[in-house]
Amino acid sequence: MSFKPSAVSIVFYVADIARTEAFYTSTLGIALERMEGAEPFWLQGRIGAGPDLIFFLQEGRRGDTPAIVFELDEGGIDDVVAELAGKGVTIVTPVSEAPGGWSADFLDPDGFGLGLWQSGDLPRSLR
């Protein structure tokens, strides 16, 4: 299988990005960086060597987030999604544009949302 994630992120959809930034930076002391590429911007931070924490201003229901997103650093997101679908995995969102690249969402056997992301600099397919 070509699914070989190089990193993992925990993604939150939040109702108020400024309030989220203030809480995580001032209250919890977690350094967040404002990232451009989505309107208005998104926030990204890391605690030690742990996963990235990413916050997007976006409508979401409780239970939609946080979501675990695996980063692919060799490309081939279309191939990975096709392989997952071929194994009976439910694909929630097919490969689509995302800030800085491509993403897709799928469900684990218990219905938990998982995602893939790869840089737009990498090929969508290796086949």
Long-range contacts (C-beta under 8 A, 24 or more apart in sequence): 1-80, 1-83, 2-74, 2-76, 2-79, 2-80, 2-83, 2-126, 3-70, 3-72, 3-80, 3-83, 3-84, 4-72, 4-74, 5-70, 5-71, 5-72, 5-116, 6-71, 6-72, 6-73, 6-74, 7-51, 7-52, 7-70, 7-71, 7-73, 8-51, 8-52, 8-68, 8-69, 8-70, 8-71, 9-51, 9-52, 9-53, 9-54, 9-68, 9-69, 9-71, 9-117, 10-51, 10-52, 10-53, 10-54, 10-66, 10-67, 10-68, 10-69, 11-54, 11-55, 11-56, 11-65, 11-66, 11-67, 11-68, 11-69, 11-115, 12-53, 12-54, 12-55, 12-56, 12-65, 12-66, 13-56, 13-57, 13-58, 13-59, 13-60, 13-64, 13-65, 14-55, 14-56, 14-57, 14-58, 15-57, 15-59, 16-57, 17-41, 17-42, 17-43, 17-55, 17-56, 17-57, 20-55, 21-55, 24-53, 24-55, 35-99, 37-99, 37-100, 38-99, 42-99, 64-113, 65-113, 67-105, 67-113, 67-114, 67-115, 68-112, 68-113, 68-114, 68-115, 69-103, 69-114, 69-115, 69-116, 69-117, 70-114, 70-115, 70-116, 70-117, 71-116, 71-117, 71-118, 72-116, 72-117, 72-118, 72-122, 73-118, 73-119, 73-122, 74-122, 74-126, 75-118, 75-122, 75-123, 75-124, 75-125, 75-126, 76-118, 76-122, 76-123, 76-124, 76-125, 76-126, 76-127, 77-102, 77-103, 77-104, 77-116, 77-118, 77-124, 78-124, 78-125, 79-125, 79-126, 79-127, 80-104, 80-116, 81-106, 81-116, 95-124
